Amino acid sequence: MRSPVKKVGGGVLWRGGVVLLAGAALLLAVSSQAGEPEGMVLIPAGEFLLGSPEGRGRKDEHPQHQVYLDAYWIDRYEVTGGDFERYLLENPKQHPTVTGWHGRQARPGMERKPVIGLTWKRCRNYCLWRGKRLPTEAEWERAAAGTHHRTYPWGEALPDAGRAQFNHCCFINKGDILREVGSLEPGKTPEGVYEMSGNIAEWVFDWYDARYYQTSPDKNPKGPPKGKYHVIRGGAWNSLPDYMRVSHRYGQNDGQDFYGIGCRCAQSHNSRK
């Protein structure tokens, strides 16, 4: 068992003689050289094609259409057990997720693996605590697909074990089935965003509507005003290969703490000015 984490003042955490970052202000530390938020990748403003062309993909991915997005930042990695442990420490009324914990501490080996079983609301609240937000569905796909609309985050090569953790059955084994964030180097996007396909699926901001692409705005779409489910993107450790495509979208009960769903956060570029 690891040494307990303690607060030592000023929003700083301490464990066994090692100082850890804590608090929204410290977690939003900015690089002194580039001015970019720590652990995030800038996606520049511009247009890209959202969805799949006719003859490819599923009906809810049609019609493929051009969308303009303002510049934004997106997390390089999915939210990890270590990330959520710090959130729990500063939010004592919150509770750990479905598995992967010793009390309120991430189980050894889970600190760098995606946190398992986050509902949509808990993902939203975690991102807000970080001073961020959930990415929109369009922002998620732009980060995964690029401006040339890659089929997969890494390009056109079919998914394999070196690029994505997927197609595994049938038990998560307290998180042992997952890979550490950043460990699947061949599966990252050219811009340096990791595990956008496989490992865990990710909640995004939008409500799900199978027909939304028929009426969605062409600038900064944020999904329909209401719905029954929120959108999930990216596929998980137990997903079939088709879920690895960047255009694959589906909705799910956002009040459920599924074993294969988590998130990553985003931030509007103009919020840093």
Secondary structure, 3 states (H helix, E strand, C coil): CCCCCEECCCCCEEECCEEECCHHHHHCCECCCCCCECCEEEECCEEEEECCCCCCCCHHHCCCEEEEECCEEEECCCCEHHHHHHHHHHCCCCCCCCCCEECCEECCCCCCCECCCCCHHHHHHHHHHCCCECCCHHHHHHHHHCCCCCCECCECCCCCCCCCCCCCCCCCHHHCCCCCCCCCHHHCCCCCCCCCCCCCEEEEEEECCCCHHHCCCCECCCCCCCCCCEEEECCCCCCCHHHHCCCCEEEECCCCCCCCEECCCEEEHHHHC
